[in-house]
Amino acid sequence: MAQQQITRADVGLRSERGPVLLAIMLSMGLVAIDATILATAVPSIVNDLGGFAQFPWLFSIYLLAQAVSVPIYAKFSDQVGRKPIMLIGIAAFVLGSVLCGVAWSMPALIVARAIQGLGAGAVQPTSMTMIGDLYSVAERAKVQGYVASVWAISSVVGPTLGGLFSDYLSWRWIFYVNIPLAAIAAWMVIRRFHEDVHKTPHAIDYRGAVLLTLGSSLVILGLLEGGVIWDWDSLPSVGVLAGGGVLLVLFGLAERRAVEPILPGWVFRRRILNSTNLVSLTVGVMVIGLTSYVPLFSQGVLGTSAVVAGFALAAMTVGWPLSASLAGRIYLRLGFRTTALLGAAVTVVGAGLLTLLGPQSSVWQVAATCFVVGVGLGLVASPTLVAAQATVDWKSRGVVTGTNMFARSMGSALGIAIFGAIANASLGHKVNTHGSSTAAAVPAATLDTAIGHVFWAAAVTAVVLLAAVALMPRKQPKPG
């Protein structure tokens, strides 16, 4: 194996940053769209392949595979460089897309989605790490605003494309369209992104990789499916979560003896990293709460169409990139912590407005509330990630970025579990991980009460987010 000792200036001089950023945004767009594009195509897929009871796994397995592979790819990107890991991720994503397109059964499609998720697990952290390599601290928030806008556009484009392909072509084109776009992204990375390689021997932490993958897989699986496939207090639920916990403890012990651990101990001994990772985890909880239950509220309580509900939620993904783009100017003046505190305060206000929504609310009120929350999260997520990256050099930036993004994935799984349990307790129905439920058939007043409880939980989460930001040390790396 080889390690690349490289500085941001070296990369910047030898790369054309514009084309590389375009390739990053295109790659991230593919990952983001494929997280949502299946939502409107499920009926067509089930009609063709059958397996209605298994279709939630098309979403869960993608999230699971992506989440558990992020820290492993991130570590390898510090050892062998960003470029090979990025290309591996794109290749795995294309392979998964091809296999999805030719899937002959629901189990085969689920396996192919897992391969897609493994590709996404490489693309997402490596993209953000490459941004850290290419751009200065002062530039990163604006660039991350561009990347956030990709997620905003994808949240609207994904379900729309899924419906169009299903209605006028075939659901299989949902996956085939990835092939030429991924090829363009890979070609641009190969041609435009260059790194100077200085070969040194490395010890690959295979034991840590296996234990982390198995342990986090079981924990995330238990969080995703608890209260859905099995009851929380059932033997399968307890067994899966306990087994995952044991494996993660063994992973921690193994990392103490590893020559080059996937997650080095210093990651958990620095206050700035612990606090920013906690922020990222809480952001993951907030985002999954809104994306899962705002559309259900709009449709089930306000009686809007699915399209209108989607646009109401899209207001959050509009506010996020707008504020993320402005965050750079703010933290250059006020610092990372103060900027994130401002964003967390705005998020608390937005989450508080969520609790005021009811049957008398208009869809415009829902959209405005989501916009406020999005503005707050954009002022939190970008500065805290940049602050974490600014504390380390090139050879550790991948690990720091990957740990931060892994924390957000774990937050999403935790949010699914918490909000799902709250909704299920109120409704007496099983709400799956994607917002669909027999809850849609219950009276609007009952559904309003249940989702109201979820919104109160989101408000509490926003307060936790504010506390997490407050834990960031006052003395931080100087933006610049």
VEXMI-970826 format. One record per residue (C-alpha): residue number from 1; residue in three letters; x, y, z. Coordinates in steps of 0.001 Angstrom, whole numbers, plus 500000, padded with zeros to 6 digits. Layout:
N
ATOM, seq, type, east, north, up
ATOM, NUM, ALA, X, Y, Z
...
END
This chain:
480
ATOM, seq, type, east, north, up
ATOM, 1, MET, 500000, 500000, 500000
ATOM, 2, ALA, 501097, 503583, 499567
ATOM, 3, GLN, 500564, 506802, 501445
ATOM, 4, GLN, 500406, 510154, 499730
ATOM, 5, GLN, 501931, 513081, 501596
ATOM, 6, ILE, 500281, 516037, 499970
ATOM, 7, THR, 499134, 519544, 500785
ATOM, 8, ARG, 496131, 521506, 499572
ATOM, 9, ALA, 498432, 523757, 497558
ATOM, 10, ASP, 499991, 520772, 495783
ATOM, 11, VAL, 496584, 519464, 494735
ATOM, 12, GLY, 495338, 522894, 493773
ATOM, 13, LEU, 498338, 523578, 491512
ATOM, 14, ARG, 498137, 520252, 489709
ATOM, 15, SER, 494362, 520048, 489355
ATOM, 16, GLU, 491759, 522097, 487590
ATOM, 17, ARG, 489446, 522636, 490510
ATOM, 18, GLY, 486351, 523545, 488510
ATOM, 19, PRO, 486117, 520277, 486542
ATOM, 20, VAL, 486983, 518241, 489650
ATOM, 21, LEU, 484256, 519981, 491651
ATOM, 22, LEU, 481819, 519294, 488819
ATOM, 23, ALA, 482779, 515602, 488918
ATOM, 24, ILE, 482297, 515569, 492704
ATOM, 25, MET, 478875, 517183, 492407
ATOM, 26, LEU, 477853, 514764, 489659
ATOM, 27, SER, 478964, 511779, 491748
ATOM, 28, MET, 477186, 513085, 494835
ATOM, 29, GLY, 474103, 513735, 492720
ATOM, 30, LEU, 473972, 510095, 491639
ATOM, 31, VAL, 474240, 508966, 495269
ATOM, 32, ALA, 471589, 511448, 496419
ATOM, 33, ILE, 469109, 510685, 493640
ATOM, 34, ASP, 469366, 506944, 494163
ATOM, 35, ALA, 468481, 507410, 497827
ATOM, 36, THR, 465038, 508756, 496816
ATOM, 37, ILE, 464327, 507792, 493222
ATOM, 38, LEU, 462783, 504422, 494114
ATOM, 39, ALA, 460036, 505964, 496243
ATOM, 40, THR, 457664, 506568, 493320
ATOM, 41, ALA, 458731, 503445, 491395
ATOM, 42, VAL, 457918, 500875, 494086
ATOM, 43, PRO, 454481, 499971, 492638
ATOM, 44, SER, 455998, 499227, 489210
ATOM, 45, ILE, 458840, 497206, 490722
ATOM, 46, VAL, 456482, 495152, 492877
ATOM, 47, ASN, 454177, 494510, 489916
ATOM, 48, ASP, 457133, 493229, 487914
ATOM, 49, LEU, 459150, 491335, 490526
ATOM, 50, GLY, 456675, 490710, 493355
ATOM, 51, GLY, 457942, 490707, 496933
ATOM, 52, PHE, 455834, 493537, 498336
ATOM, 53, ALA, 456724, 492584, 501914
ATOM, 54, GLN, 460427, 492866, 501079
ATOM, 55, PHE, 460431, 496246, 499318
ATOM, 56, PRO, 461401, 498319, 502424
ATOM, 57, TRP, 464767, 496544, 502252
ATOM, 58, LEU, 465465, 498342, 498971
ATOM, 59, PHE, 465899, 501491, 501076
ATOM, 60, SER, 467261, 500002, 504295
ATOM, 61, ILE, 470025, 497931, 502686
ATOM, 62, TYR, 471266, 500952, 500711
ATOM, 63, LEU, 471481, 503075, 503861
ATOM, 64, LEU, 473030, 500222, 505820
ATOM, 65, ALA, 475750, 499392, 503278
ATOM, 66, GLN, 476587, 503056, 502803
ATOM, 67, ALA, 476784, 503827, 506509
ATOM, 68, VAL, 478976, 500920, 507602
ATOM, 69, SER, 481497, 501340, 504779
ATOM, 70, VAL, 482085, 505098, 505181
ATOM, 71, PRO, 484768, 504982, 507940
ATOM, 72, ILE, 486627, 502146, 506199
ATOM, 73, TYR, 486838, 503947, 502870
ATOM, 74, ALA, 487754, 507152, 504694
ATOM, 75, LYS, 490734, 505474, 506348
ATOM, 76, PHE, 491891, 503956, 503069
ATOM, 77, SER, 491690, 507365, 501401
ATOM, 78, ASP, 494257, 508583, 503930
ATOM, 79, GLN, 496493, 505624, 503113
ATOM, 80, VAL, 496330, 505369, 499321
ATOM, 81, GLY, 494878, 508739, 498327
ATOM, 82, ARG, 491477, 510091, 497386
ATOM, 83, LYS, 491557, 509324, 493674
ATOM, 84, PRO, 491674, 505495, 493775
ATOM, 85, ILE, 488995, 505314, 496493
ATOM, 86, MET, 486747, 507690, 494550
ATOM, 87, LEU, 487133, 505597, 491404
ATOM, 88, ILE, 486491, 502375, 493325
ATOM, 89, GLY, 483327, 503917, 494729
ATOM, 90, ILE, 482087, 505032, 491314
ATOM, 91, ALA, 482865, 501585, 489859
ATOM, 92, ALA, 480982, 499793, 492652
ATOM, 93, PHE, 478051, 502156, 492209
ATOM, 94, VAL, 477931, 501457, 488458
ATOM, 95, LEU, 478187, 497704, 489047
ATOM, 96, GLY, 475327, 497878, 491513
ATOM, 97, SER, 473297, 499968, 489053
ATOM, 98, VAL, 473787, 497438, 486254
ATOM, 99, LEU, 472796, 494559, 488541
ATOM, 100, CYS, 469731, 496523, 489715
ATOM, 101, GLY, 468716, 497066, 486102
ATOM, 102, VAL, 468876, 493363, 485243
ATOM, 103, ALA, 467466, 492106, 488560
ATOM, 104, TRP, 465119, 489156, 488078
ATOM, 105, SER, 463665, 489027, 491586
ATOM, 106, MET, 463232, 491197, 494660
ATOM, 107, PRO, 466073, 489433, 496578
ATOM, 108, ALA, 468400, 489985, 493592
ATOM, 109, LEU, 467436, 493670, 493500
ATOM, 110, ILE, 468062, 493999, 497235
ATOM, 111, VAL, 471570, 492499, 496869
ATOM, 112, ALA, 472292, 494866, 493970
ATOM, 113, ARG, 471137, 497817, 496072
ATOM, 114, ALA, 473619, 496738, 498753
ATOM, 115, ILE, 476416, 496943, 496167
ATOM, 116, GLN, 475194, 500397, 495183
ATOM, 117, GLY, 475310, 501383, 498845
ATOM, 118, LEU, 478908, 500193, 499136
ATOM, 119, GLY, 479787, 502439, 496209
ATOM, 120, ALA, 477958, 505367, 497772
ATOM, 121, GLY, 479868, 504735, 500998
ATOM, 122, ALA, 483094, 505515, 499156
ATOM, 123, VAL, 481843, 508427, 497072
ATOM, 124, GLN, 480281, 510485, 499856
ATOM, 125, PRO, 483176, 510840, 502358
ATOM, 126, THR, 485852, 510918, 499665
ATOM, 127, SER, 484055, 513763, 497890
ATOM, 128, MET, 483944, 515859, 501054
ATOM, 129, THR, 487582, 515030, 501812
ATOM, 130, MET, 488627, 516049, 498289
ATOM, 131, ILE, 486894, 519391, 498859
ATOM, 132, GLY, 488979, 519742, 502010
ATOM, 133, ASP, 492105, 519056, 499964
ATOM, 134, LEU, 491285, 521396, 497109
ATOM, 135, TYR, 489841, 524406, 498910
ATOM, 136, SER, 490963, 526596, 501765
ATOM, 137, VAL, 488989, 526865, 505004
ATOM, 138, ALA, 487601, 530184, 503794
ATOM, 139, GLU, 486363, 528609, 500551
ATOM, 140, ARG, 484972, 525331, 501845
ATOM, 141, ALA, 481623, 526459, 503227
ATOM, 142, LYS, 480660, 528027, 499888
ATOM, 143, VAL, 481723, 524908, 498005
ATOM, 144, GLN, 479862, 522694, 500458
ATOM, 145, GLY, 476855, 524898, 499779
ATOM, 146, TYR, 477125, 523844, 496142
ATOM, 147, VAL, 477221, 520198, 497209
ATOM, 148, ALA, 474267, 520747, 499530
ATOM, 149, SER, 472354, 522215, 496586
ATOM, 150, VAL, 472912, 518914, 494784
ATOM, 151, TRP, 471072, 517137, 497595
ATOM, 152, ALA, 468338, 519778, 497459
ATOM, 153, ILE, 467797, 519304, 493736
ATOM, 154, SER, 468009, 515520, 494059
ATOM, 155, SER, 465286, 515427, 496702
ATOM, 156, VAL, 462892, 516868, 494123
ATOM, 157, VAL, 464322, 515366, 490933
ATOM, 158, GLY, 464703, 511832, 492322
ATOM, 159, PRO, 461041, 510973, 492971
ATOM, 160, THR, 459996, 512838, 489804
ATOM, 161, LEU, 462394, 510862, 487603
ATOM, 162, GLY, 461338, 507645, 489306
ATOM, 163, GLY, 457721, 508301, 488392
ATOM, 164, LEU, 458535, 509335, 484825
ATOM, 165, PHE, 460722, 506318, 484109
ATOM, 166, SER, 458152, 503969, 485631
ATOM, 167, ASP, 455246, 505477, 483671
ATOM, 168, TYR, 456831, 506021, 480263
ATOM, 169, LEU, 459860, 503704, 479979
ATOM, 170, SER, 460668, 501096, 482595
ATOM, 171, TRP, 461703, 501239, 486226
ATOM, 172, ARG, 464971, 499599, 485123
ATOM, 173, TRP, 466027, 502876, 483475
ATOM, 174, ILE, 466182, 504357, 486965
ATOM, 175, PHE, 469451, 502455, 487276
ATOM, 176, TYR, 470695, 502393, 483684
ATOM, 177, VAL, 470773, 506200, 483527
ATOM, 178, ASN, 473503, 506150, 486190
ATOM, 179, ILE, 475987, 504463, 483848
ATOM, 180, PRO, 476840, 507318, 481429
ATOM, 181, LEU, 476715, 509956, 484183
ATOM, 182, ALA, 479070, 507948, 486395
ATOM, 183, ALA, 481388, 507374, 483433
ATOM, 184, ILE, 481630, 511140, 482860
ATOM, 185, ALA, 482396, 511741, 486547
ATOM, 186, ALA, 485094, 509038, 486580
ATOM, 187, TRP, 486681, 510380, 483393
ATOM, 188, MET, 486860, 513898, 484831
ATOM, 189, VAL, 488451, 512642, 488070
ATOM, 190, ILE, 491008, 510600, 486112
ATOM, 191, ARG, 491915, 513470, 483791
ATOM, 192, ARG, 491743, 516451, 486139
ATOM, 193, PHE, 492539, 515320, 489671
ATOM, 194, HIS, 496219, 514543, 490312
ATOM, 195, GLU, 498055, 513594, 493477
ATOM, 196, ASP, 501763, 513159, 494182
ATOM, 197, VAL, 502357, 509691, 495593
ATOM, 198, HIS, 505149, 508879, 498025
ATOM, 199, LYS, 505098, 505152, 498656
ATOM, 200, THR, 505475, 503878, 502201
ATOM, 201, PRO, 504436, 500501, 503607
ATOM, 202, HIS, 501105, 500228, 505435
ATOM, 203, ALA, 499485, 497753, 507779
ATOM, 204, ILE, 495840, 497201, 506797
ATOM, 205, ASP, 493544, 496836, 509796
ATOM, 206, TYR, 491540, 493868, 508477
ATOM, 207, ARG, 490361, 492781, 511925
ATOM, 208, GLY, 489087, 496254, 512724
ATOM, 209, ALA, 487345, 496523, 509346
ATOM, 210, VAL, 485493, 493237, 509843
ATOM, 211, LEU, 484468, 493981, 513432
ATOM, 212, LEU, 483326, 497520, 512609
ATOM, 213, THR, 481338, 496347, 509585
ATOM, 214, LEU, 479589, 493527, 511438
ATOM, 215, GLY, 479007, 495473, 514644
ATOM, 216, SER, 477684, 498654, 513067
ATOM, 217, SER, 475600, 496606, 510613
ATOM, 218, LEU, 473814, 494839, 513451
ATOM, 219, VAL, 473273, 498045, 515417
ATOM, 220, ILE, 471911, 499942, 512415
ATOM, 221, LEU, 469798, 496942, 511393
ATOM, 222, GLY, 468347, 496762, 514890
ATOM, 223, LEU, 467551, 500479, 514870
ATOM, 224, LEU, 466017, 500401, 511384
ATOM, 225, GLU, 463807, 497363, 511926
ATOM, 226, GLY, 463014, 497600, 515642
ATOM, 227, GLY, 459285, 498163, 516072
ATOM, 228, VAL, 458746, 497333, 512392
ATOM, 229, ILE, 459746, 493745, 511626
ATOM, 230, TRP, 460006, 492803, 515291
ATOM, 231, ASP, 458967, 494361, 518600
ATOM, 232, TRP, 461615, 496262, 520538
ATOM, 233, ASP, 461447, 493879, 523485
ATOM, 234, SER, 461489, 490723, 521341
ATOM, 235, LEU, 464343, 488215, 521312
ATOM, 236, PRO, 465467, 489110, 517741
ATOM, 237, SER, 465608, 492824, 518582
ATOM, 238, VAL, 467550, 492343, 521813
ATOM, 239, GLY, 469829, 489771, 520191
ATOM, 240, VAL, 470684, 491905, 517169
ATOM, 241, LEU, 471382, 495064, 519195
ATOM, 242, ALA, 473300, 493218, 521911
ATOM, 243, GLY, 475338, 491319, 519329
ATOM, 244, GLY, 476196, 494558, 517542
ATOM, 245, GLY, 477180, 496182, 520825
ATOM, 246, VAL, 479511, 493308, 521732
ATOM, 247, LEU, 481184, 493412, 518327
ATOM, 248, LEU, 481723, 497166, 518603
ATOM, 249, VAL, 483318, 496702, 522035
ATOM, 250, LEU, 485626, 494088, 520496
ATOM, 251, PHE, 486336, 496565, 517680
ATOM, 252, GLY, 487381, 499172, 520247
ATOM, 253, LEU, 489732, 496690, 521913
ATOM, 254, ALA, 491185, 495627, 518570
ATOM, 255, GLU, 491836, 499242, 517561
ATOM, 256, ARG, 493997, 499748, 520645
ATOM, 257, ARG, 496372, 497074, 519353
ATOM, 258, ALA, 496217, 497883, 515634
ATOM, 259, VAL, 499283, 499439, 514017
ATOM, 260, GLU, 497146, 501694, 511795
ATOM, 261, PRO, 493616, 501573, 513226
ATOM, 262, ILE, 490619, 502494, 511110
ATOM, 263, LEU, 489413, 504773, 513897
ATOM, 264, PRO, 492495, 505940, 515838
ATOM, 265, GLY, 492044, 506606, 519540
ATOM, 266, TRP, 492915, 510294, 519181
ATOM, 267, VAL, 489664, 510824, 517244
ATOM, 268, PHE, 487775, 510236, 520513
ATOM, 269, ARG, 490167, 512199, 522732
ATOM, 270, ARG, 489802, 515590, 521065
ATOM, 271, ARG, 486966, 517739, 522313
ATOM, 272, ILE, 486479, 519489, 518989
ATOM, 273, LEU, 486006, 516154, 517183
ATOM, 274, ASN, 483722, 514655, 519832
ATOM, 275, SER, 481509, 517732, 519837
ATOM, 276, THR, 481325, 518060, 516045
ATOM, 277, ASN, 480569, 514345, 515680
ATOM, 278, LEU, 477773, 514707, 518243
ATOM, 279, VAL, 476475, 517655, 516229
ATOM, 280, SER, 476553, 515552, 513064
ATOM, 281, LEU, 474695, 512707, 514774
ATOM, 282, THR, 471991, 515113, 515969
ATOM, 283, VAL, 471703, 516658, 512509
ATOM, 284, GLY, 471093, 513142, 511164
ATOM, 285, VAL, 468264, 512677, 513655
ATOM, 286, MET, 466673, 515999, 512691
ATOM, 287, VAL, 466876, 515427, 508955
ATOM, 288, ILE, 465334, 511954, 509046
ATOM, 289, GLY, 462531, 513224, 511268
ATOM, 290, LEU, 461532, 515906, 508774
ATOM, 291, THR, 461993, 513866, 505611
ATOM, 292, SER, 459932, 510978, 507012
ATOM, 293, TYR, 457069, 512786, 508713
ATOM, 294, VAL, 456555, 516172, 507043
ATOM, 295, PRO, 455256, 514544, 503822
ATOM, 296, LEU, 453056, 512202, 505872
ATOM, 297, PHE, 451663, 515192, 507781
ATOM, 298, SER, 451001, 517139, 504582
ATOM, 299, GLN, 449206, 514247, 502914
ATOM, 300, GLY, 447455, 512594, 505851
ATOM, 301, VAL, 446496, 515665, 507897
ATOM, 302, LEU, 446307, 518526, 505396
ATOM, 303, GLY, 445101, 516341, 502523
ATOM, 304, THR, 447647, 517513, 499939
ATOM, 305, SER, 448910, 515450, 497046
ATOM, 306, ALA, 452240, 513636, 497201
ATOM, 307, VAL, 453764, 516206, 494842
ATOM, 308, VAL, 452704, 519158, 497000
ATOM, 309, ALA, 453959, 517371, 500121
ATOM, 310, GLY, 457300, 516826, 498430
ATOM, 311, PHE, 457653, 520489, 497509
ATOM, 312, ALA, 456804, 521516, 501082
ATOM, 313, LEU, 459686, 519382, 502312
ATOM, 314, ALA, 461912, 520688, 499519
ATOM, 315, ALA, 461810, 524081, 501227
ATOM, 316, MET, 464199, 522654, 503823
ATOM, 317, THR, 466621, 521546, 501129
ATOM, 318, VAL, 466460, 525044, 499638
ATOM, 319, GLY, 467234, 526787, 502915
ATOM, 320, TRP, 470152, 524477, 503696
ATOM, 321, PRO, 472422, 525239, 500700
ATOM, 322, LEU, 471569, 528931, 500829
ATOM, 323, SER, 472742, 529265, 504421
ATOM, 324, ALA, 475659, 526879, 503888
ATOM, 325, SER, 476898, 529120, 501085
ATOM, 326, LEU, 476771, 532125, 503407
ATOM, 327, ALA, 478311, 530284, 506355
ATOM, 328, GLY, 481853, 530895, 505116
ATOM, 329, ARG, 481483, 534652, 505309
ATOM, 330, ILE, 479982, 534395, 508773
ATOM, 331, TYR, 482567, 532083, 510337
ATOM, 332, LEU, 485409, 534146, 508884
ATOM, 333, ARG, 484090, 537006, 511006
ATOM, 334, LEU, 482621, 535242, 514024
ATOM, 335, GLY, 484365, 531858, 514160
ATOM, 336, PHE, 483084, 528305, 513743
ATOM, 337, ARG, 481453, 527916, 517152
ATOM, 338, THR, 479532, 531185, 517086
ATOM, 339, THR, 478275, 530516, 513558
ATOM, 340, ALA, 477121, 527033, 514520
ATOM, 341, LEU, 475441, 528408, 517668
ATOM, 342, LEU, 473547, 530873, 515509
ATOM, 343, GLY, 472454, 528049, 513225
ATOM, 344, ALA, 471422, 525842, 516130
ATOM, 345, ALA, 469332, 528675, 517568
ATOM, 346, VAL, 467567, 529107, 514217
ATOM, 347, THR, 466970, 525345, 514119
ATOM, 348, VAL, 465374, 525490, 517580
ATOM, 349, VAL, 463053, 528241, 516341
ATOM, 350, GLY, 462136, 526213, 513266
ATOM, 351, ALA, 461551, 523052, 515280
ATOM, 352, GLY, 459409, 525064, 517686
ATOM, 353, LEU, 457286, 526200, 514739
ATOM, 354, LEU, 456819, 522525, 513818
ATOM, 355, THR, 454998, 521949, 517089
ATOM, 356, LEU, 452467, 524669, 516162
ATOM, 357, LEU, 451391, 522935, 512950
ATOM, 358, GLY, 447952, 521364, 512933
ATOM, 359, PRO, 444918, 520625, 510742
ATOM, 360, GLN, 444270, 524362, 510385
ATOM, 361, SER, 447763, 525016, 508978
ATOM, 362, SER, 448400, 525694, 505316
ATOM, 363, VAL, 450986, 523911, 503236
ATOM, 364, TRP, 452779, 527262, 502951
ATOM, 365, GLN, 453228, 527288, 506729
ATOM, 366, VAL, 454734, 523810, 506524
ATOM, 367, ALA, 457097, 524919, 503758
ATOM, 368, ALA, 458113, 528076, 505637
ATOM, 369, THR, 458833, 526048, 508782
ATOM, 370, CYS, 460937, 523571, 506834
ATOM, 371, PHE, 462817, 526468, 505238
ATOM, 372, VAL, 463691, 527908, 508656
ATOM, 373, VAL, 464946, 524511, 509857
ATOM, 374, GLY, 466978, 524134, 506661
ATOM, 375, VAL, 468594, 527548, 507146
ATOM, 376, GLY, 469555, 526586, 510684
ATOM, 377, LEU, 470997, 523210, 509727
ATOM, 378, GLY, 473009, 524756, 506896
ATOM, 379, LEU, 474647, 527132, 509391
ATOM, 380, VAL, 475452, 524184, 511660
ATOM, 381, ALA, 476555, 521344, 509391
ATOM, 382, SER, 479084, 523147, 507185
ATOM, 383, PRO, 480995, 525127, 509854
ATOM, 384, THR, 481286, 522143, 512201
ATOM, 385, LEU, 482626, 519849, 509469
ATOM, 386, VAL, 485100, 522507, 508315
ATOM, 387, ALA, 486152, 523076, 511933
ATOM, 388, ALA, 486845, 519356, 512355
ATOM, 389, GLN, 488816, 519176, 509087
ATOM, 390, ALA, 490841, 522265, 510011
ATOM, 391, THR, 492312, 520549, 513084
ATOM, 392, VAL, 494163, 517861, 511095
ATOM, 393, ASP, 496521, 517578, 508150
ATOM, 394, TRP, 496085, 515718, 504856
ATOM, 395, LYS, 496964, 512264, 506181
ATOM, 396, SER, 494170, 512385, 508792
ATOM, 397, ARG, 491518, 514411, 506974
ATOM, 398, GLY, 489814, 511338, 505512
ATOM, 399, VAL, 489366, 509704, 508920
ATOM, 400, VAL, 487973, 512905, 510445
ATOM, 401, THR, 485574, 513469, 507547
ATOM, 402, GLY, 484482, 509840, 507464
ATOM, 403, THR, 483863, 509724, 511210
ATOM, 404, ASN, 481737, 512860, 510967
ATOM, 405, MET, 479637, 511422, 508148
ATOM, 406, PHE, 479362, 508041, 509886
ATOM, 407, ALA, 477981, 509871, 512917
ATOM, 408, ARG, 475302, 511450, 510725
ATOM, 409, SER, 474355, 508042, 509309
ATOM, 410, MET, 474073, 506640, 512808
ATOM, 411, GLY, 471938, 509647, 513691
ATOM, 412, SER, 469601, 508839, 510814
ATOM, 413, ALA, 469214, 505258, 512017
ATOM, 414, LEU, 468690, 506459, 515584
ATOM, 415, GLY, 466132, 508999, 514400
ATOM, 416, ILE, 464215, 506341, 512485
ATOM, 417, ALA, 464054, 504256, 515660
ATOM, 418, ILE, 463047, 507095, 518008
ATOM, 419, PHE, 460496, 508801, 515793
ATOM, 420, GLY, 459092, 505493, 514558
ATOM, 421, ALA, 458610, 504291, 518132
ATOM, 422, ILE, 456842, 507538, 519061
ATOM, 423, ALA, 454554, 507382, 516029
ATOM, 424, ASN, 453804, 503686, 516499
ATOM, 425, ALA, 452976, 504195, 520174
ATOM, 426, SER, 450482, 506908, 519254
ATOM, 427, LEU, 448950, 505132, 516268
ATOM, 428, GLY, 449122, 501498, 517236
ATOM, 429, HIS, 450399, 500803, 513705
ATOM, 430, LYS, 453738, 499875, 512188
ATOM, 431, VAL, 455441, 502819, 510504
ATOM, 432, ASN, 458335, 501693, 508309
ATOM, 433, THR, 461576, 503530, 507705
ATOM, 434, HIS, 460316, 505455, 504704
ATOM, 435, GLY, 457278, 507215, 506063
ATOM, 436, SER, 454737, 504819, 504533
ATOM, 437, SER, 452393, 503143, 506916
ATOM, 438, THR, 448943, 501870, 507554
ATOM, 439, ALA, 448807, 505145, 509488
ATOM, 440, ALA, 447714, 506766, 506234
ATOM, 441, ALA, 444358, 505001, 506654
ATOM, 442, VAL, 443613, 506327, 510156
ATOM, 443, PRO, 441568, 509479, 510819
ATOM, 444, ALA, 443373, 512756, 510213
ATOM, 445, ALA, 442893, 513855, 513824
ATOM, 446, THR, 444585, 510710, 515142
ATOM, 447, LEU, 447408, 511076, 512660
ATOM, 448, ASP, 447808, 514737, 513612
ATOM, 449, THR, 448223, 513762, 517265
ATOM, 450, ALA, 450817, 511104, 516459
ATOM, 451, ILE, 452889, 513307, 514167
ATOM, 452, GLY, 452512, 516158, 516650
ATOM, 453, HIS, 454327, 513982, 519173
ATOM, 454, VAL, 457064, 513366, 516587
ATOM, 455, PHE, 457403, 517110, 515990
ATOM, 456, TRP, 457768, 517693, 519738
ATOM, 457, ALA, 460521, 515064, 519747
ATOM, 458, ALA, 462170, 516949, 516877
ATOM, 459, ALA, 462011, 520143, 518948
ATOM, 460, VAL, 463742, 518379, 521837
ATOM, 461, THR, 466357, 517123, 519373
ATOM, 462, ALA, 466958, 520699, 518226
ATOM, 463, VAL, 467677, 521703, 521827
ATOM, 464, VAL, 470125, 518788, 522076
ATOM, 465, LEU, 471744, 520089, 518878
ATOM, 466, LEU, 472171, 523507, 520489
ATOM, 467, ALA, 473770, 521880, 523548
ATOM, 468, ALA, 476094, 519818, 521342
ATOM, 469, VAL, 477308, 522950, 519553
ATOM, 470, ALA, 477834, 524667, 522906
ATOM, 471, LEU, 480215, 521824, 523849
ATOM, 472, MET, 482617, 522883, 521090
ATOM, 473, PRO, 485731, 524442, 522609
ATOM, 474, ARG, 485863, 528214, 522516
ATOM, 475, LYS, 489445, 528130, 521316
ATOM, 476, GLN, 489339, 526700, 517802
ATOM, 477, PRO, 491387, 526731, 514636
ATOM, 478, LYS, 491323, 530200, 513107
ATOM, 479, PRO, 489297, 530266, 509860
ATOM, 480, GLY, 491324, 531383, 506928
END
